[in-house]
Amino acid sequence: MLKKSVSNLVVLVPFGIGTTPLFANTSLSLAAIGNVADARVPEQIEAESGVSIEADRRLSYGVGLLIGSQVTSVIGIETGALLVNRSFQYGSDNFNFIQSQYILQIPLLARLSLGQVFSLGAGPFLSLPVGGVRNSYTIGNSTSAPFEIDRKITELGLQAAATFALSVAAETHAFLEGRYAYGMTALNSDDSNYANTNDFSTLLGLRMTL
């Protein structure tokens, strides 16, 4: 059975806006996460199965904590931990499969500040599985009972972000961010049946300067 995974829409807090001396500006970010994602299906998998496989985006949620610091007046770094309930759905005309799994995502982004309110970020991320994969499927009019698979695969990938932030109080910023994550790891233990992830994210949160 082809198992595909998707990635996330993450609501989290960035840093790196402003001009400060070397490592002088450190920020703590609290995150509410909304996760929506897509999957890249290899063409040979569809050819071998004989059906067109559609991957649908599903919304799920999570929480996170990030820390950032300025390296120069315009360049910063950001890392942290985001706990996300990654969920996706895929299938063909008469088969539908829903799968979800908690993951702990650890990004490491470099940030470039473009003025006081806008910044860009890019860098790698690591996703660690938390618990097994929860599954259910529908064939025709029949729906299975939920079941769990003990599949735990560490994922590597790249992220890019664009952030707009405004000061809302002393040492506190609110922000809106768009983020794309490109998963580079096949998320099935069987390499002949796999998919990689795409994350299309809208981010909303708060950042506090320490």
N, C-alpha and C positions, 0 to 999 in steps of 0.2 A: 504494500500500500504506500502510495506516495504521501509523504508528510511534508508540508511546507510551512514555513514560518514567515512571519512578517515582522515587521518592526513597529516603531512606536511614534505616537505624537506625544511629545514630552513638554510639560509645563514646568519650567525650572527658572532659576535666577542666574544671570550672567554677572560678570564683573568687567573691569578694565576700562571704564569710561572716566576720563579726566586726565589731568597732567600732574604727576607726582614724582619725587625722587626715587632712586633705586629701592624697590621692595618696601617703600614707606607706606603705601596704601594697601592694606589687607582687608578683604571683605568676607563676610559670612552670608551665605544665601540659603533661604528656605524655599522649598519647591513643592507646589501642587502639580501633579502630572496628569495630563490627558494624552492618551496614546492611540494613534491611528497609524496604520502601516500597510505595506504592499509586499508582494513577493515576486522575484524574478525566476521564472520557470524555464529550465533549459529546453530548447526546441526538441532535442532528441528524446526527452521524457514524454512529451506529447506524441511524438511519432511512434514510440514504442507502445504507448497505451492505446493509440488509435482514437483518442478523443481530444477535444479542445478543453483544456483545463483553465478555469477562470478563478482568480484569487480576488476575494472581496475584502475591503477594508472594514475593520471592526473597531469600535471605540472602547477603550479601557482606561484605567486610572492607576495612579501610584503617588509616591512621596519621595522627596530627595533633600539632600544637604550638600552644598557646594562651598568651596573656599577658593578665593582668588587673590592675586597680588600683582602690583605693577612692577615690571622689570625696568622700564624707562618711562618717560613722560607719555608715550603713546603705545607702548607694547606691554601686555600683561599675560599671565598664565592663569588657567582655571582647571580645577579637578574636584572630585567629590564622589558621591555615591547616590544613585537613583534607583529606587525599588519600583519596578513597573510590572503590571500584570499584562504581559504581551499576549494578544489574542488575534486570531485570524480565522478566515473561513475560505474554503475553496471547494471546487467540485465541477461536475459536468451537468448535463441536462437532468439526469435522474439520480444523481449522487451528490450529497452535500456533506462536508466534513468541517467541524468546528474544533479548534485546538487552542489552548491557552496555557501559559506557564509564567510564573514569576521569575524575573531576571533582575540581577543587581548590575546596573550599568555604571562603569567607571570611565568617564571621559577625561581627556587631557588636551585642552585647547589652548592655542596661542591666540591672543586678542590684539587687534589693531584698532585704536581709538581714532575716529574721524570727527574731531570736534568734541563738544561736551555731551552730546545726546545720542550719538550713533557709533556703533562699533561692529567690526567683523571678526569672526573666529573660525579656526580650522584646526584639525588635529585628529589623532586616533582615539578609538574607544575600545574598551573591553567589556563584554557582557558575560556574567557568571550566572548559571541556572540556580534557582532556589526552589527545591522540590521537583516533583515529576511533572510530566505533561498531562494535562487534563483534556479528555477527548469526548466527543459525541458525534454521531453521524446519522444521516437520513438517506434511505434508499427507497425511492418511490414514496409511498405513504407510511413507511415504517421508520421509527426513530429508535435508536439504541439507548440503553441506559448509560449514564456517564461512566467512564472508566479511565484509569490512569496508567501511563507508560513511564517506566523509570529510564528516561532518556535525558542525559545531562551533558550538553555540549557547550564548551566555551567558545564564544564568538568574538572575532576581531573585525574592525572596520574603520571607516573614516567618516568624520562629520564636518559640516560647514554650517555657520550660523551668521545671521544678520540681526542686530539688536538695536532697538530704539528705547531710550531710557530717559525718565524725567525725575527730578528731585521732588519728593513729596513731604519731606521733613528733614531736620538736621541729620546728616550722615545716612540718609535713607533714600533709595531710589525705587521707583516702580518701572517695569519694563515690559515691552512687547517684542517677541522674537520669532523669526522664522528659522527653522533648522532642517537640514537634510542629512540623513545618515545612510551610508552605503555599506551594507554588511558584506564581508569578504569570506566568510566561513560557511561551508555547506552544513545545514542544520539537521541532517539525518545521519544516523550511524551507517546506513547503507549508501555508499557513494553513487550507486547507480540510480537512486531515487532521491533527489535532493532539490532544494531551492535555497536561494540567498535572499537577503532582506533589503528592502528600501524603507526608510523612515521619512515621512513628510510631517513636520512638526510645527505647531503654533505654540509659542511659549508665553506665559504670563506669570509674573512673580515680583518679589521684593528682594533687594540687596541692602545689607547694612554694613557700613564701613566701621571697622574696629579701631 
